[in-house]
Amino acid sequence: MQPMVRLRRSALYMPGANARALDKARGLPADALILDLEDAVAPAAKAEARRQVLAALAAGGYGQREVAVRVNGLDTPWGRDDIAAIARAGADAVVLPKVEGAAAVADLRQRLATAGAPADLALWAMIETPRGVLKAAEIAESPGLACLVMGTSDLAKELRARHTADRQPMLTALSLVLLAARANRLAVLDGVFLDLRNDAGFAAACRQGVELGFDGKTLIHPSQIAAANAAFGPSPEAVAEARRIVAAFAEVEAAGKGVAVLDGRLIENLHMAEARRLLALAQAVEDG
């Protein structure tokens, strides 16, 4: 049986203060939507943004997309009200920004439970500060956590690092968070790419994210969705190769052996598992 997967190739931030954007999101091909009450909303618009996000969730119409809400931090004037309002609003996940330790996730989980949130409401933790990166392994062990999200813009500011084409200044942080996620079987999303005019640069960043092992990329504009979906989804060539691996391994298994040779390469259980994962991902893409 192939493993179940949830597509998170593209996760698009949508400003909660923009009712038109929240409506438009229903027709966008992003795998996940992050309805944003935090960075994309001015202080004076926080309460109205919360009302609009609640109305959008109540109206529904987002289909199979995973719909998450990024709340304001608990150290802000709006965070507690956000959490209380979103707990039973019908979101698939709550995204907590600037997480710097497991205690913050535990606090969020407790507040959601007190507000009557369903037990299956997922938690996503944003890692966007140096302390958050250093505590990523601890954070990733938090009960109820489903996903780690890189906040590379804030992290670059805190590190006083530059946004370079190869993202060399960010590689240590990206790798540490990725390791923490994989050690705890969590999904992990790469940070945003800010230059909307640089298609080649965005494609390169996606390619690097795939090579590092991220599940998908967070996005700031609908124009980035197609490229992210293509980059983080399995190519036809990769799917064909995965099918060959599965077939070759099934043949040797039927003969009572545990190792296959395909085009001169040794194929073992670990290759079989990755091939099945890729095929499950391809099936999820096909199912829409």
N, C-alpha and C positions, 0 to 999 in steps of 0.2 A: 504493500500500500504506500502511495506517495504521501509525504508529510504535508500537513495543511500549512498554507502560507497566507499572509495578509500583505497585499501590495502596499508599499509605502515608497514607491519610486519618486514621487513628487508630493510635497506637502506645502501647500500654498497659504501664506499668511493673507488674511482678508481683514481690513480695518473694520472694527465693530461700529465705528461712528458713521460708516458709509453704507446706508441702507441699499443703495443701488448695487454696490459691490457684493453685498450679502445675497442679493437676489440673483445677480449674474453668476455667482459661484455655483448655482444649481445646474448650470449647463456646461461647466468647465470639466475637462478630462483629467483633472488632478486626482490622484489616488486618495489624498487626504487634504482636508481644509482645516486651517487653524484660524478660527474666528478670534480676532485679537482685541483684547481690552487693555493691553499694556502699552508697548512702545508706539504703536500706530495711532494712539488716541491722546489728544491733548487733555490736560487736567480738567479744563472746563467742560469737556465733552464726555467725561468718564461715565456719569450716570446715564446719559442718553445712549451711549454706546452699549451699556449693559442692557437697557430696555430693548434696544434694537436686536441684539444678539438673542435675547430670550424670545422675542417675537419670531425671529427667523427659525430658531429651533422648534418652536411650537408649530410653525407652519409646515416644517419639514420640506420634503421634495428634493433632498440631497442624494437620494438613491443609495447605491452601495458605497459611496464615499465615506471614509472615516472622518467624522466631524469632531474636532477637538476645540476647546476654548482655552486661550491663554489668559489667565487671570493676572491681576496685579499682585505684586509681592505682599507678603503678610506684614512687612514693615512700612507699607504705604497706607494712606487714609482709605483706600478703596478695596484692598485685598480681601478683607474679611467679608465685606458685603458681596463681592464678586463670588466668593466660594459658597456663601449661603444661597445665593440666587441660582447659581449654576448646578448645584447638587442634584436637583430633580428636574432639570430642564430638558433632558433627553440627549445630551452630548455623549459621544463615545469615550471621550477622554478629557481630562483637565491638565493643562500644561502650566507648570509652576516655573517662573523665571528665576534666574540667578540662584540656583540651589547650591549651597556650600557645605551640606552635610546631611546625613540620614535623618537628623532630628527635624529638619524642615519638611521632609516627605512624610514623616510620621505625624507631624502637626497637621499637615494638609489632609492626610487620611482621616485623622480623628475629627477634624472640623467638618469634612464631607459626611462622615457617618452621623455626626450629631445633627446635621441638616437634612438627614434622610436620604442620602445618596444610595443608589443601588449598589450591591456588593460587587458587581462586575464593571463598575465605572473605572476605567483605566487611568493611571497616573503617568504623566510624562514629566521628566525633569530636565530643565535646561542647564547646561554646563557652559558658563560664559564668564567665569572669573578664574584667576589663578588658584584660589583656594578650592573652588569647585572642581577644577581639574585634578588637583592633588588629593581630593577626597572622593574622586569618581568611583573607586573600588568600593568604598563604604556606602556611597549613595546607591550604587547598583544592586546592593543586597537588600534594599528596602522592599518589604512586602507590598504587593499591589502595583509595583512599578512595571510598566510595559515597554518604555522607550526612553532613551537618552537622546537629547537634541543639542547639537553644538550651536552655541551662540558666538560665532566667530567675530562679529563686529565689535561687540562689547569686550570680548577677550583680547582682541588686537589693541583696543584702547588701553585696557588695564596692563597689558604687557609692554606698551609703548612700541609695539611691533608694527612693521609696515605691511601693507597689502601688496605682496609681490606675486608675479605671475605663477611661480612655482610653489607658492605658499610655504616655502621653507621655514619661515619663522613660526608657523602653526603646526608643523608636523609632529613635534613631541606631544603637544596637547591633543591633537587629533588621535594619535596612536594610543595614548593613555586612556582616553575615553572609550575608544573602540575596544581595547582590551577589557576594560571593566564591563562593557555591555556584553561582549561575547562570553566572558567568564560566567555571567549570570543568565545567559540565554535571552537577552533583551534585544529588541530592535534598536538601531542607532542611526540617526539622521545627520548628514553633513550640514554645515552652515550655509548661509546665503551668499550669493554673488551679486555685487551691487551695481556693476556697470552694465546697464541694459542695452547699451549700444555695441557691446563687445561680444558678439556671438561666438567668435573663435575662443575667446578667453573663458566664456561660460562652458563651452564644450570641453575645453581642457580641464577645467575644474571638476566637471562631472566625471570625466575619464579618470582623473586622479582619485576621486572619491570611490569609484568602482574598484580601482586597483587596491586601494587601502582596505576595502571590505565593507563600506557603508551600504545600508539598505536603500537609501534614497537621499534626496537633497531638499532642504527647505528653500522656498522660492518667494520672491517679492513681487512677481508680476506674471500674469497669465501667459505672456509671450515665452516664458521659460519652460512651460509644462512639457511641450512636445519633445524638446531636446532632453530633458531629464528623464522622461518616460523611456525614450529610446536608449539612453545611456545605461540606465539602471535595470532595464528589462533585458531578457535573454535575446541574443541575436539568432536569426535562423540557423547560422552556422554552428553556434553553440548548442542549440537544441538538437540539431542533427547529430552532432558529436556525442551528446549525452545519450541519445537513443542508441547509438552504436555501442557505447560503454555498457549500457544496461543489457543489451542483447548479448554482447560478448561475455559478460559476467554470468548471465543466466545460463548460457551454454556450458560454462565450466562448472557451475554449481550443480547442474543436472548430472554432470559426470562425477560428482563427488569431490571436486577440487575447489580450492579457495582463492586461486590466483589466475587471472587471464592475461594474455598478451595481445595487445591491439596495436598494429602498426609499429611493432618493436618496443612498445611501452608496456610496463608492468601495470596491471589494473587490479587494485585490491579493494577491500571493503570501503575504505575512506573515499576512493574515487566513485564507487557505486553510490554512496550516500550523497555526495555532492551532485552527481548526475541526476538522482531522483529529486533532490531539492530544486535543481534548475528546471526540470520538467514540470514540477508542481507550480513553480513560478510562471512558466510559460502557459500552463493550463489556466491559472488565475487571470493572466492577461487576456487570454482568449475568451474566458467567461465574462470578462468586463466587470 
